[in-house]
Amino acid sequence: MNDYLDRVEAQLTELTEKGAHQRLRARRPALGRSAGGAGTGTGLGAGTGAGPGGPRPPRRRNEALAFLAAAAVVAAVVAIVLVNGHHSTTGGSNASAGHTTVHSQTKTSSATVSTTTASSTTATTATAPSTAIPAHFAPQSFTAISELQWWLLGPSGACRSAGTHAPCGEILLTTDGGSHFSSVGAPHASLSSDPNRPGYSQIRFADADNGFAFGPDLYATHDGGRTWTSVDVGGSVIDLAISNGTAYAIVDVSSSGAAGERLMRSPVSADEWTVVPAAGDVSGGLWVQGSDLFVQSGVGNGIGSDVLVSHDSGASFRSYPSPTAGLGCQYQEPVPPVLWAHCATGTESGVWRSTDAGAQFATAMPSAGLSLPNSATFAAASDTTAVVGYQQLYRTDDGGQTYSPVGPKDVVAWSYLGFTDDTHGVALGYVGSISAANEHLYYTTDGGQSYHLVTVP
């Protein structure tokens, strides 16, 4: 029986690799264990996410393999939880992920937390799917709900909605691991990460129907992207992650007269956002997986001296010292109770690891250290394996005791890393120069030992 399962898994991996490497026929998709996460992001990103309610996914070209995958589900690739996270990311893990950013804002005060609903819905709007994918599509955000179903977000050829300013977004979907892509509807808004300019820059999906576009504004779809609704949560959305049918978001409410950032949540199938009162002021580092929730405190030195840990989906939190008090951290828990932390240290960044869900952290870098700027990106594949880097990627499979260089040499900077499980993951990197048009998607099926270019039209 074990030999049979091994053969099935080998066949599934081979099929997935074909999707990752043979994108020449692909023609349409868009971006997500956290990366939270990946949702996962991680990203792939952070938070568990995914879902459209549009046309049913096309039947696989190889019906026999599809049947084997269902019959041998125990051997199939687990669903993404990446990445914001993060990623992140992405039902039980932060596999719905998009880009995870380390924040360095200074928090000076805290305000009373309201438990009332802090959101309202405005106009329903969407950009109709185009008949053709933009030439040389450049993904800037990724989200996934399984090994084969991904969304990519990138700039479109032109804005097709009146009243929006270029660049606008295009969202692409694949249901066969990248062999084929299709365009789905995008919010009627510009692509923008500037909190002072309307728009969005990241996406997360919780399932085939329910998804979110955010940063700084928030848009929600409950029909797989056919329509998007603008949702007012009282501020700019900094990060978003999904798990167990609930979306969590860090919202900067300073524009509404309050101080600091708040943790909010809503069922993925409804736009009913409320403040999570037990968290108080927060400042980034969002990761959700199952009932475990991690976020950095916004109270204390700098942007917060503690990591807030909840094991009951935010009903209560315990506070533990952060690895670098007052500086931003990104947290990932691929295998409880092991919690990884990638944190700014001033001019550079470092990696830490906890084996007790954040109560205590130990450095997870060689004594000689690696030269990692604060802008380095990070993703954990398991309790012992993680990848980190900026111009060069480095991988550890021994909990951070040693690292080895990995990845293609033509990437000048990496902007996102995320894992869907302990072997499969994605990365976004710039080739040639750091510009939106030069961002490319890479895929790994061996836990980050190697990354292969995914050709997206």
Summary of the structure (lengths in Angstrom):
residues: 457
radius of gyration: 19.8
end to end distance: 40.8
largest distance: 62.8
contacts: 2218
relative contact order: 0.16
helix: 10%
strand: 35%
